[in-house]
Amino acid sequence: MLDFFSIFGKGGIVLWCFQSTGHIFTPSVNALIRTVILQERGGGSNSFDHESLTLKYKLDNEFDLVFVVAFQKILQLSYVDKLLDDVQLEFRDLYRQQLQGLRPGLEFRRPFERVLAAAEEWGRRQDNQPRQMRSFEQSHKSKKTVSSMIERPHEQKNQKTGKAGKINKEQEQVEKESAAKESPPATPAAPASPRNGSGAGELDEETMALNRMRLAQRLGSPNASKKKAAAADKQKSPKAKKTGKAPTQWDLGGTNKDVANLERTKDKDGVRQDTYDSKLVGQMVGGIKDLEVDSSDDDGDEQDEERQVRLARTKESGLLSMFKGLVGNKSLSRETMQPALDKMCDLLIAKNVAADIAKKLCESVATKLDGKVIGTFEGVASVVKTTLTESLMQILSPRRRVDILRDALESQRKGRPFVMTFCGVNGVGKSTNLAKICFWLIENDLRVLVAACDTFRAGAVEQLRTHVRHLNNLHPAERHNGREMVQLYEKGYGKDAAGIAMEAINFAREARLDVVLVDTAGRMQDNEPLMRALAKLIKVNDPDLVLFVGEALVGNEAVDQLVKFNQAMADYSAAEHPHLIDGIVLTKFDTIDDKVGAAISMTYITGQPIVFVGTGQTYTDLKSLNAKAVVHALMK
């Protein structure tokens, strides 16, 4: 039995509502609107589960209406989809004129009850009717022709040109006879010369052997030396050199002259020489700068439809504007949008978006545009591309703003440290990007404690100790009233990471430090012992921010990593409301050119923002995500 049915506009005006129970459905409908309709996370599916309810919806893109039905999750109602379609048609037919103004309070109770009774009766008949097996005529195999299932060796031979080895003459004769029987009679052509071999332009083995023998005789003749000299004279003539691709000039590439300065294994004059680039100091005061992505448009070959659209728009002036009201409109359907959607899906996958997410995004765009009326001079491909661009912008736009400086200053005012935990798989750059974030924090006059909780990987503590020494040399204590801006809290290897993090937080609270950065061991998402240890660390210490560090190089693997990290922290924490991933740090962004799809995959899966983007090896190579530039690079 249905619990709820509502019809409302995309602007939020409720036109009609049906409710059979006293349950409050407002939170469920708001969750549907916020998660599926606004944030484009439905993946094309019209079903959404919230608490004990299942909500199904249908969009009417012509009048911008939303039809929502809700029922208990344990029920299996087969007629709900038919009910949504029938109610949409009935409502449109009755109130087509009133829908232009979207007036609420329309009388629709009796038509709805009639359509509901018919849908329930149809559902009962479907449930009672025994399911029959699909006939052979309804299968895909019945649509295949007999000729398409016959293997022809001569076709495979033509496709695999250049394959070494001889072919048996008897087999070749059989193939020629079979090809002559199957192929239609061809028009008479000029006979093939012995030099050319077969009529298809291919050389058989005998002809090639004869040609090689003639070439050897020609080279061994007395005139061969003269021909070689003439060929040498031709080669001596000056030719324009081809300009190849110039080698990439890296900012920190260096030459052989820099070897002496880069020699760090020996002390110079018995004194430890630590050289630091003082130019880095003062570059990261304030907020993180936006990421700059090359958004140059290189689309030289466009579709003929888009060219016609631009041509028509340029001519839409003068006398043509007088007939603008007389031109009809066209309604989009899935059949007309499918070629453009397939092209967009292939483009997203080529730009490193996970395949499942690319298909869900295109399916969501199809649902959003199905039935939408567009002008005659609007191209289908351009409408699909514009809608997909808007959907990508909505996905990359965070649901909540992560302002670390503001939150750290607020924690400082309350007398407690702001705690950030870094987690992720092996080798993605957690420690390096932790050092970058640490440099940004001390640039803004915040004292930082780095907790070395990676007690599993050899050299992890020494790596953090080196970063702390470098950062303190960039910001020496004498510049900050004798206070060290960065400190390291470490207890060696083989210890409990959760206990070290707790001790570090207590030490930071007593020492009046501002921020605690917790470095954890890299772990694969399938490593259950390490995932349990991570869940324990987060549950025991309850950090203010949990950041997942991921590579921009990954494609489908990003989905598996994030899903299993979140699932492990939810399962192993044994808490009613477990602390999951709050944000993402996307590293190695300077190595992917315009294949920026990992940003879409990670944000789509978690719904959390990308807080930082790593773009290099120095401390200042840290940026914030520019959603507009990323989407432009993704769609070009």
C-alpha positions in Angstrom: 0.0 0.0 0.0 1.2 3.5 -0.8 2.1 5.8 2.0 2.8 9.0 0.2 2.5 10.6 -3.3 3.4 14.2 -4.1 3.6 16.4 -7.2 5.8 19.5 -6.9 7.7 21.8 -9.2 11.5 22.1 -9.4 11.1 25.5 -7.8 9.7 23.9 -4.6 6.0 24.6 -5.0 3.9 21.6 -4.0 1.0 21.3 -6.4 -0.7 18.2 -5.0 -0.1 15.7 -2.2 -1.6 12.4 -1.1 -0.8 10.8 2.3 -2.4 7.7 3.8 -0.5 7.5 7.1 0.5 10.0 9.9 4.2 9.5 9.2 6.3 12.6 8.5 7.8 12.3 5.0 9.5 15.7 4.8 13.0 14.5 5.8 12.9 11.7 3.3 11.7 13.9 0.4 14.3 16.6 1.3 17.0 13.9 1.3 15.9 12.8 -2.1 16.0 16.3 -3.5 19.3 17.1 -1.8 21.2 13.9 -2.7 19.7 12.8 -6.0 18.0 15.7 -7.8 20.3 18.6 -6.8 23.7 16.8 -6.5 23.2 14.4 -9.5 24.1 11.3 -7.5 21.2 9.1 -8.6 23.1 7.5 -11.4 20.0 7.4 -13.6 18.1 5.2 -11.1 14.6 6.5 -10.1 14.8 4.7 -6.7 16.1 6.1 -3.4 16.2 4.5 0.0 16.0 6.6 3.2 15.6 5.0 6.6 12.6 2.6 6.3 11.2 4.1 3.2 11.7 3.6 -0.5 11.1 6.6 -2.7 10.7 6.5 -6.4 10.4 9.6 -8.6 9.9 10.7 -12.2 10.9 14.0 -13.8 8.7 15.9 -16.2 11.3 18.1 -17.9 8.8 19.9 -20.1 6.9 21.5 -17.2 9.7 21.1 -14.6 7.7 18.8 -12.4 8.7 16.0 -10.0 6.4 13.1 -9.1 7.4 11.2 -5.9 5.9 8.1 -4.4 7.0 6.6 -1.1 6.2 3.2 0.5 7.7 0.9 3.1 11.1 -0.7 2.0 10.0 -4.2 2.9 7.1 -4.1 0.3 7.6 -5.2 -3.2 5.2 -3.2 -5.3 5.5 -4.0 -9.0 3.0 -1.4 -10.2 4.8 1.7 -8.9 6.6 2.6 -12.1 3.4 2.2 -14.1 1.6 4.3 -11.5 4.2 7.1 -11.9 3.8 7.1 -15.7 0.0 7.0 -15.7 -0.2 9.8 -13.0 2.1 11.9 -15.0 0.0 11.6 -18.2 -3.2 12.1 -16.4 -2.0 15.2 -14.5 -0.6 16.7 -17.7 -3.7 16.2 -19.6 -6.0 17.7 -17.0 -4.0 20.7 -16.0 -1.9 21.5 -19.0 -3.0 25.1 -19.1 -2.7 25.6 -15.3 0.8 24.2 -15.3 2.1 27.2 -17.1 1.6 29.2 -13.9 2.3 26.3 -11.4 -0.6 27.0 -9.2 -0.8 24.9 -6.0 -3.9 23.3 -4.6 -5.2 21.6 -7.7 -8.0 19.1 -7.2 -6.6 15.7 -8.3 -7.9 13.3 -5.6 -10.5 11.4 -7.7 -8.3 11.1 -10.9 -5.4 9.8 -8.7 -7.6 7.2 -6.9 -8.8 6.0 -10.3 -5.3 5.7 -11.7 -4.1 4.1 -8.5 -6.9 1.5 -8.5 -6.1 0.6 -12.1 -2.4 0.3 -11.4 -3.0 -1.9 -8.4 -5.2 -4.2 -10.4 -2.6 -4.3 -13.1 0.0 -5.2 -10.5 -2.1 -8.0 -9.1 -2.6 -9.5 -12.6 1.2 -9.3 -13.1 1.9 -11.0 -9.8 -0.6 -13.8 -10.4 0.5 -14.4 -14.0 3.1 -17.2 -14.3 6.3 -16.0 -15.8 7.0 -17.5 -19.2 10.4 -18.1 -20.6 11.6 -15.9 -23.4 11.0 -17.4 -26.8 13.8 -17.7 -29.4 12.3 -14.9 -31.5 12.7 -12.6 -28.5 16.4 -13.4 -27.9 19.3 -11.5 -29.4 20.6 -14.6 -31.2 17.5 -14.8 -33.4 18.4 -11.4 -34.8 21.8 -12.6 -36.0 22.1 -13.8 -39.6 23.6 -17.1 -40.6 26.3 -15.4 -42.7 27.5 -13.3 -39.7 28.2 -16.5 -37.7 30.3 -18.2 -40.5 34.0 -17.9 -40.1 35.8 -17.1 -43.3 39.5 -17.8 -43.3 40.2 -15.5 -46.3 38.7 -12.5 -44.4 41.0 -13.2 -41.5 43.9 -13.4 -43.9 43.1 -9.9 -45.3 42.8 -8.5 -41.8 46.2 -9.9 -40.7 48.4 -8.4 -43.4 52.2 -8.7 -42.9 52.0 -12.1 -41.1 55.2 -14.1 -41.7 55.1 -17.7 -43.0 54.1 -19.5 -46.1 50.6 -20.7 -46.9 49.9 -24.1 -48.3 49.1 -23.8 -52.0 46.2 -26.3 -51.8 44.6 -24.3 -48.9 45.1 -21.1 -50.8 43.3 -22.6 -53.8 40.4 -23.7 -51.6 40.1 -20.2 -50.2 40.0 -18.7 -53.7 37.3 -21.0 -54.8 35.1 -20.4 -51.7 35.6 -16.6 -52.1 34.6 -16.9 -55.8 31.4 -18.7 -54.8 30.4 -16.3 -52.1 31.4 -13.0 -53.7 29.1 -11.5 -56.4 30.4 -11.4 -60.0 32.8 -8.5 -60.4 33.3 -6.3 -63.4 36.1 -7.4 -65.7 39.4 -5.7 -64.8 42.8 -5.5 -66.4 44.8 -8.7 -65.8 47.4 -8.5 -63.1 51.0 -8.3 -64.1 53.4 -10.9 -62.8 55.3 -8.2 -61.0 52.2 -7.3 -58.9 51.4 -10.9 -58.0 47.7 -11.4 -57.1 44.9 -9.2 -58.3 44.3 -7.9 -54.8 47.7 -6.1 -54.8 49.4 -8.5 -52.5 52.7 -10.3 -53.4 53.0 -14.0 -53.0 56.2 -15.7 -51.8 57.4 -16.7 -55.3 57.1 -13.2 -56.7 58.9 -11.7 -53.7 61.8 -14.3 -54.0 62.1 -13.5 -57.7 62.2 -9.7 -57.0 64.9 -10.2 -54.4 67.0 -12.3 -56.8 66.7 -9.6 -59.5 67.7 -6.9 -57.0 70.8 -8.9 -55.9 71.9 -9.3 -59.6 71.3 -5.6 -60.2 73.5 -4.6 -57.2 76.2 -7.0 -58.4 76.4 -5.6 -61.9 79.3 -3.2 -63.0 76.8 -0.3 -63.1 76.0 -0.8 -59.5 79.0 1.3 -58.3 77.9 4.2 -60.6 74.4 4.0 -59.2 75.8 4.0 -55.6 77.9 7.1 -56.4 74.9 8.9 -57.8 72.9 8.0 -54.8 75.7 9.3 -52.5 75.8 12.6 -54.4 72.0 12.9 -53.9 72.5 12.3 -50.2 75.2 14.9 -49.9 72.7 17.6 -51.1 71.7 19.7 -48.1 68.2 19.0 -46.8 66.2 20.9 -44.3 66.4 19.4 -40.9 63.2 18.3 -39.3 62.4 20.1 -36.2 61.5 17.5 -33.6 59.9 17.9 -30.3 62.0 20.1 -28.0 62.9 18.5 -24.6 60.9 19.6 -21.6 62.7 22.2 -19.5 61.9 21.6 -15.9 62.1 24.4 -13.3 64.3 22.4 -11.0 66.0 20.3 -13.7 69.6 21.5 -13.1 72.8 20.6 -14.9 76.1 18.9 -14.2 77.4 22.2 -12.6 74.9 21.7 -9.8 76.3 18.4 -8.6 78.7 20.1 -6.1 75.8 22.0 -4.5 73.6 18.8 -4.4 76.3 16.7 -2.7 74.9 16.1 0.8 76.8 12.9 1.8 79.8 14.8 3.2 80.0 17.9 5.4 81.9 20.9 4.1 84.7 22.1 6.3 83.5 19.8 9.1 80.3 21.8 9.4 76.8 20.6 8.5 75.7 22.7 5.5 71.9 22.8 5.2 70.9 25.0 2.3 67.3 26.1 2.0 65.5 28.1 -0.6 64.5 31.2 1.3 62.3 32.3 -1.6 59.7 29.8 -0.4 59.1 31.8 2.7 56.1 34.2 2.5 54.5 32.6 -0.5 51.7 30.8 1.3 50.4 33.4 3.7 46.6 33.4 3.7 44.5 31.0 1.8 45.6 28.4 -0.7 45.8 29.6 -4.3 43.5 28.0 -6.9 44.7 25.4 -9.2 45.5 26.5 -12.8 44.6 23.9 -15.4 45.4 24.3 -19.1 41.9 25.0 -20.5 42.9 25.8 -24.1 40.3 24.6 -26.5 41.7 22.5 -29.3 38.5 21.2 -30.8 39.2 21.7 -34.5 36.8 19.1 -35.9 33.3 19.7 -34.6 30.1 17.9 -35.5 28.2 19.1 -38.5 25.1 19.6 -36.3 26.9 22.1 -34.1 28.2 24.0 -37.1 24.7 24.3 -38.4 23.6 25.5 -35.0 26.1 28.3 -35.0 25.3 29.2 -38.6 21.6 29.4 -37.8 22.2 31.6 -34.7 24.2 34.0 -36.8 21.4 34.3 -39.2 18.8 34.8 -36.5 18.5 38.5 -37.2 16.6 40.8 -39.5 13.7 39.1 -41.2 14.4 35.7 -39.5 13.5 37.2 -36.1 10.0 38.0 -37.4 9.2 34.3 -37.8 10.8 33.2 -34.5 7.4 32.7 -33.0 6.2 30.5 -35.9 9.1 28.0 -35.6 8.2 24.8 -33.8 10.1 23.1 -31.0 11.3 19.6 -30.6 11.3 17.3 -27.6 14.3 15.3 -26.6 14.1 11.5 -26.3 16.7 8.9 -25.2 17.0 7.7 -28.8 18.0 11.1 -30.1 20.4 11.7 -27.2 22.0 8.3 -27.2 24.8 9.0 -29.8 25.8 12.2 -28.0 25.7 10.4 -24.6 27.9 7.6 -25.9 30.4 10.1 -27.1 30.4 11.9 -23.8 30.8 8.7 -21.9 33.8 7.7 -24.0 35.3 11.1 -23.4 34.9 10.9 -19.6 36.5 7.4 -19.5 39.4 8.6 -21.7 39.9 11.5 -19.2 40.4 8.9 -16.3 36.8 8.9 -14.9 35.8 5.5 -13.6 33.7 3.6 -16.1 30.8 3.0 -13.8 30.7 6.6 -12.7 30.9 7.9 -16.3 27.9 5.7 -17.2 25.9 6.9 -14.2 26.6 10.5 -15.0 25.4 10.1 -18.6 22.3 8.1 -17.4 21.6 10.9 -15.0 21.8 13.5 -17.8 19.5 11.4 -20.0 16.9 11.3 -17.1 17.3 15.0 -16.7 16.7 15.8 -20.4 14.2 13.1 -21.3 11.1 14.9 -22.6 12.7 18.4 -22.4 11.6 20.7 -25.1 14.4 22.6 -26.9 14.3 25.2 -29.7 14.7 24.2 -33.3 18.1 26.0 -33.5 19.5 24.1 -30.5 21.6 21.1 -31.2 21.2 17.9 -29.3 24.9 17.4 -28.8 25.4 20.9 -27.4 22.4 20.6 -25.0 23.8 17.2 -23.7 27.3 18.7 -23.3 26.0 21.8 -21.5 23.9 19.7 -19.1 26.7 17.3 -18.4 29.0 20.3 -17.7 26.5 21.6 -15.2 26.3 18.2 -13.5 30.0 18.0 -13.2 30.2 21.4 -11.6 27.5 20.4 -9.1 29.5 17.3 -8.2 32.8 19.2 -7.7 31.1 21.9 -5.7 31.4 20.8 -2.0 28.3 20.3 0.1 30.1 22.0 3.0 33.1 24.3 3.0 36.3 23.1 4.7 38.1 26.1 6.0 41.1 24.8 8.0 42.5 28.1 9.0 39.2 29.3 10.4 38.6 26.0 12.3 42.2 26.0 13.6 41.8 29.6 15.0 38.5 28.6 16.5 40.2 25.6 18.3 43.0 27.9 19.4 40.5 30.2 21.0 38.9 27.3 22.8 42.3 26.2 24.1 42.6 22.8 22.3 44.6 21.7 19.3 43.0 21.2 15.8 43.7 17.5 14.9 44.0 16.3 11.3 44.6 12.7 10.3 46.0 11.6 7.0 45.2 8.1 5.6 45.5 6.4 2.2 47.2 3.5 0.3 50.9 2.9 0.0 53.1 5.4 -2.0 50.6 8.1 -2.7 52.5 10.8 -0.9 51.0 11.2 2.5 54.1 12.3 4.4 55.2 14.7 1.6 51.8 16.4 1.4 51.6 16.5 5.2 54.8 18.5 5.1 53.4 20.9 2.5 50.3 21.5 4.6 52.5 21.9 7.7 54.5 24.6 5.8 51.3 26.4 4.9 50.1 26.4 8.5 53.4 27.8 9.9 53.4 30.4 7.2 50.1 31.6 8.8 51.7 31.7 12.3 50.3 28.4 13.6 52.4 26.1 15.7 52.2 22.5 14.5 53.0 19.1 16.1 53.6 16.2 13.7 52.7 12.8 15.2 54.7 10.0 13.6 52.1 7.2 13.8 53.5 5.3 10.9 55.2 2.7 13.0 55.0 0.1 10.2 57.2 1.4 7.3 60.9 1.5 7.7 62.2 5.1 7.4 58.9 6.8 8.0 60.0 8.5 11.2 63.3 9.6 9.7 61.4 11.1 6.7 59.2 13.2 9.1 62.3 14.2 11.2 64.0 15.5 8.0 60.9 17.5 7.0 60.6 19.0 10.5 64.3 20.1 10.4 63.8 21.7 7.0 60.7 23.5 8.1 62.2 24.9 11.3 65.2 26.2 9.2 62.8 28.0 6.9 61.0 29.5 10.0 63.7 29.6 12.7 62.7 30.1 16.3 64.4 33.5 16.7 61.8 34.9 14.2 58.9 33.7 16.4 59.9 34.8 19.9 62.1 31.8 20.5 59.3 29.3 19.7 59.8 26.3 17.4 57.0 26.3 14.8 57.1 22.6 14.1 57.8 19.7 16.6 57.8 16.0 16.0 56.3 13.5 18.4 57.6 10.0 17.8 58.0 6.7 19.8 59.8 4.6 17.2 58.6 1.6 15.4 56.3 -1.3 16.3 54.1 0.6 18.7 50.4 1.1 18.8 49.5 4.0 16.4 46.3 4.9 18.3 48.2 5.3 21.6 50.9 7.4 20.0 48.3 9.7 18.5 46.5 10.1 21.9 49.8 11.0 23.6 50.6 13.5 20.9 47.3 15.2 21.2 47.6 15.4 25.0 51.2 16.8 24.6 50.0 19.4 22.1 47.2 20.5 24.6 49.7 20.9 27.4 52.2 22.7 25.3 49.6 25.0 23.8 50.2 24.0 20.3 47.7 24.9 17.6 47.5 22.0 15.1 48.3 18.3 15.3 49.0 16.5 12.0 48.7 12.7 12.4 50.7 10.7 9.8 49.5 7.1 9.4 50.9 4.0 7.7 50.0 3.4 4.1 47.7 0.4 3.7 45.8 -1.3 0.9 42.1 -1.3 1.2 42.0 -5.1 1.5 44.5 -5.3 4.4 42.1 -6.1 7.3 44.6 -5.8 10.2 45.8 -2.4 9.2 42.3 -1.2 8.4 41.2 -2.2 11.9 44.1 -0.3 13.3 43.1 2.8 11.3 39.5 2.6 12.5 40.7 2.2 16.1 43.0 5.3 15.8 40.1 7.4 14.4 37.6 6.2 17.0 39.8 6.6 20.0 41.2 10.1 19.1 38.2 11.5 17.2 40.1 13.9 15.0 38.5 17.1 13.7 39.3 16.2 10.1 40.1 12.9 8.4 41.8 13.4 5.0 42.1 10.7 2.4 45.3 11.1 0.3 44.8 9.7 -3.2 46.7 9.8 -6.5 45.4 11.7 -9.5 46.7 8.8 -11.7 44.1 6.2 -10.6 41.0 5.5 -12.5 38.6 2.7 -11.5 40.9 2.0 -8.5 39.8 5.2 -6.9 36.3 3.9 -6.5 37.4 0.7 -4.8 39.8 2.5 -2.5 37.4 5.1 -1.2 34.4 2.7 -0.8 36.5 0.2 1.1 38.2 2.8 3.3 34.8 4.2 4.3 33.3 0.8 4.8 36.2 -0.4 6.9 36.0 2.6 9.2 32.3 2.1 9.5 32.5 -1.7 10.2 35.5 -1.8 12.5 34.8 1.2 14.6 31.6 -0.4 16.1 30.1 3.0 16.6 26.5 4.1 15.9 27.8 7.1 13.9 31.3 6.3 12.8 33.7 9.0 11.7 34.3 8.6 7.9 36.4 10.5 5.4 35.9 14.3 5.6 38.0 15.4 2.6 40.4 14.4 -0.1 44.0 15.4 -0.9 44.7 14.7 -4.6 48.4 14.2 -5.2 50.6 14.0 -8.3 48.2 16.3 -10.2 51.1 17.7 -12.3 51.6 14.3 -14.0 48.3 13.8 -15.7 47.9 16.7 -18.2 44.2 17.0 -18.9 43.2 13.6 -17.6 41.6 15.0 -14.4 38.8 12.4 -14.1 40.0 11.1 -10.7 38.7 14.3 -9.1 35.2 13.4 -10.4 35.4 9.8 -9.3 36.5 10.5 -5.8 34.1 13.4 -5.1 31.2 11.4 -6.6 31.8 8.4 -4.4 32.2 10.2 -1.1 30.4 13.4 -1.6 33.3 15.1 0.2 35.3 18.0 -1.2 38.9 17.9 -2.5 40.6 20.1 0.0 44.1 20.2 -1.4 45.8 19.3 -4.7 49.5 18.4 -4.8 51.3 19.8 -7.9 55.0 19.2 -7.4 57.8 18.4 -5.0 58.4 21.7 -3.1 56.6 22.9 -0.1 54.7 25.6 -2.1 53.3 23.1 -4.6 50.0 22.9 -2.9 46.8 24.3 -4.5 43.1 24.3 -3.9 40.7 22.8 -6.5 39.4 25.1 -9.2 36.2 23.3 -10.2 35.6 25.4 -13.3 39.0 24.8 -14.7 38.9 21.1 -14.0 35.5 20.7 -15.7 36.7 22.7 -18.7 39.8 20.5 -19.1 37.6 17.4 -18.7 35.1 18.4 -21.4 37.5 19.8 -24.1 
